[in-house]
Amino acid sequence: MPPTPPVPSGRPGPGEFAAYATEDIAFVPGDDALAALEAQAAATLALLSPIPDAFATDFAYAPGKWTLKQLLGHLADDERIFQYRMLCVARGDTGPLPGFDENLYVRTAGFEARAWADLLAEYRSVREGTLGLLGTFTAEAWVRRGTVNGYGASVRGLAFHAVGHELHHLRVIEAKYLPAVP
């Protein structure tokens, strides 16, 4: 028996995600979070894979800004957290889900000590997990709502927020990091 095709998420409307994510979500193409996440993974890996390990370790475009290793590690951490939030809300968990301190996570993770290829593989693995989870959601699960970091959100709103968040960082990478790659 062939696998059941995934149910498209539909595009979230206002009130299905954090208001501060509106601009980032506006950059997400299409009406299906799963398709956007899948296409984004390929584009992100194609953009980042050629970057030399030493550059990813050492270069930050300004004092206090993250290196590319830290940024990629942050993307993986953030996606894991969005993945957990989507799972909780999709399964009907009505308890409030907390936020997190991304700067603390980056400071304590040790990303800069890891190989760039390792971090790229971790990113790929995390994204595959997200795609696997979201591919199981029903139409009802996509529109279930919960409270995340103090705001109301639907599962599809969280998924689009995850895509938009990464798009935000990719724009920064293209503008501030890539011009300096040797």
Summary of the structure (lengths in Angstrom):
residues: 182
radius of gyration: 16.5
end to end distance: 50.7
largest distance: 55.8
contacts: 539
relative contact order: 0.24
helix: 63%
strand: 5%
